[in-house]
Amino acid sequence: MELEGLKSIDTKRKRLKRGADWLIYASVILGVALLVQLYALMVPFWLFYSVLAGWLFYLLVAIGVATGRDKAYLPALVLSIVTLAVSLPQPEHYSLADAGPTFASLTFIAGSLLQVGVIILVTSFLVLKRRQSKAILVGR
């Protein structure tokens, strides 16, 4: 019975990991679209380079995830939280969304939804991974 429970947890953990991986990759791809838009808008250089720096961190995390490094998930979680914490309070972003469906508004909405998804899936994955580790230790 315990073995079946561990297999069930392992299956769920693998699904969550796969979903989190794809959301992290999608965030990196959407980040390219955001950088292109910011460059085209000629935003202040400090804003462009701060977003570029965040995107580079996200790219490093995605590379870590792609190469099987489980330690990359915690930074992915932190980056998603920071991204939302910086992005959501900006009134300019909501005025974009109010203006109707534009490339910029869709980027903001999709990016926000991706970050929420990363937060949910990575947190769930990490919790399940910890639960699985504890179950294995208890079973020994």
C-alpha positions as CSV (number, residue, x, y, z in Angstrom):
1,M,0.0,0.0,0.0
2,E,2.8,2.4,0.9
3,L,4.5,1.7,-2.5
4,E,1.3,2.6,-4.4
5,G,1.1,5.9,-2.4
6,L,4.7,6.7,-3.3
7,K,4.1,5.9,-7.0
8,S,1.0,8.2,-6.9
9,I,3.0,11.0,-5.4
10,D,5.8,10.4,-7.9
11,T,3.4,10.6,-10.8
12,K,1.9,13.8,-9.6
13,R,5.3,15.3,-8.9
14,K,6.5,14.5,-12.4
15,R,3.3,16.1,-13.9
16,L,3.8,19.2,-11.8
17,K,7.4,19.4,-12.8
18,R,6.7,19.1,-16.5
19,G,4.0,21.8,-16.3
20,A,6.3,24.1,-14.3
21,D,9.1,23.5,-16.8
22,W,6.8,24.6,-19.7
23,L,5.6,27.7,-17.9
24,I,9.2,28.7,-17.1
25,Y,10.2,28.2,-20.8
26,A,7.1,30.2,-21.9
27,S,8.0,33.0,-19.5
28,V,11.4,33.3,-21.1
29,I,9.9,33.3,-24.6
30,L,7.3,36.0,-23.6
31,G,10.2,37.9,-22.0
32,V,11.7,38.3,-25.5
33,A,8.5,39.8,-26.7
34,L,8.5,42.2,-23.8
35,L,12.1,43.3,-24.4
36,V,11.3,43.9,-28.1
37,Q,8.3,46.1,-27.1
38,L,10.2,48.0,-24.5
39,Y,13.1,48.7,-26.9
40,A,10.6,49.8,-29.6
41,L,8.9,52.2,-27.1
42,M,12.3,53.7,-26.2
43,V,11.6,53.4,-22.4
44,P,14.3,54.9,-20.1
45,F,17.5,52.9,-20.4
46,W,17.4,51.9,-16.7
47,L,14.0,50.3,-17.1
48,F,15.0,48.4,-20.2
49,Y,18.3,47.1,-18.7
50,S,16.6,46.2,-15.4
51,V,14.0,44.1,-17.3
52,L,16.8,42.7,-19.4
53,A,18.7,41.7,-16.2
54,G,15.6,40.0,-14.9
55,W,15.1,38.2,-18.2
56,L,18.7,37.0,-18.1
57,F,18.2,35.6,-14.6
58,Y,15.0,33.8,-15.8
59,L,17.0,32.5,-18.8
60,L,19.6,31.0,-16.4
61,V,16.8,29.4,-14.4
62,A,15.3,27.9,-17.5
63,I,18.7,26.5,-18.5
64,G,19.0,25.0,-15.0
65,V,15.5,23.5,-15.3
66,A,16.3,22.2,-18.8
67,T,19.5,20.5,-17.6
68,G,17.7,18.8,-14.7
69,R,18.8,20.9,-11.8
70,D,16.1,20.8,-9.2
71,K,17.7,23.7,-7.3
72,A,16.6,26.0,-10.2
73,Y,12.9,25.8,-9.1
74,L,13.3,28.0,-6.0
75,P,14.9,30.8,-7.9
76,A,12.1,30.4,-10.5
77,L,9.5,30.9,-7.7
78,V,11.3,33.9,-6.4
79,L,11.6,35.5,-9.9
80,S,7.9,35.0,-10.5
81,I,7.0,36.6,-7.2
82,V,9.3,39.5,-7.8
83,T,8.0,39.9,-11.4
84,L,4.4,40.2,-10.2
85,A,5.4,42.4,-7.3
86,V,7.0,44.9,-9.6
87,S,4.6,44.6,-12.5
88,L,1.1,44.5,-10.9
89,P,1.3,47.8,-9.0
90,Q,2.1,49.8,-12.1
91,P,-1.0,51.8,-13.2
92,E,0.4,52.0,-16.8
93,H,-0.1,48.3,-17.2
94,Y,-3.8,48.5,-16.3
95,S,-4.3,51.4,-18.7
96,L,-2.8,49.2,-21.4
97,A,-5.3,46.5,-20.5
98,D,-8.2,49.0,-20.5
99,A,-7.2,50.2,-24.0
100,G,-8.3,46.9,-25.4
101,P,-6.5,43.9,-26.9
102,T,-3.1,45.1,-28.1
103,F,0.2,43.3,-28.3
104,A,1.3,45.1,-25.2
105,S,-1.9,44.4,-23.2
106,L,-1.8,40.7,-24.2
107,T,1.8,40.5,-23.2
108,F,1.0,42.0,-19.8
109,I,-2.0,39.7,-19.2
110,A,-0.2,36.5,-20.5
111,G,2.9,37.4,-18.5
112,S,0.9,37.8,-15.3
113,L,-1.0,34.6,-15.8
114,L,2.3,32.7,-16.6
115,Q,3.9,34.0,-13.4
116,V,0.8,33.0,-11.3
117,G,1.0,29.6,-13.0
118,V,4.7,29.2,-12.2
119,I,4.1,30.2,-8.6
120,I,1.3,27.6,-8.2
121,L,3.0,24.7,-10.1
122,V,6.5,25.3,-8.6
123,T,5.2,25.6,-5.1
124,S,3.1,22.4,-5.5
125,F,6.0,20.6,-7.1
126,L,8.4,21.6,-4.2
127,V,5.8,20.6,-1.5
128,L,5.2,17.3,-3.2
129,K,8.9,16.6,-3.6
130,R,9.4,17.3,0.1
131,R,6.5,15.1,1.0
132,Q,7.9,12.3,-1.2
133,S,11.4,12.7,0.5
134,K,9.8,12.4,3.9
135,A,7.8,9.4,3.0
136,I,10.9,7.7,1.6
137,L,12.8,8.5,4.8
138,V,10.0,7.2,7.0
139,G,9.7,4.0,5.0
140,R,13.4,3.1,5.6
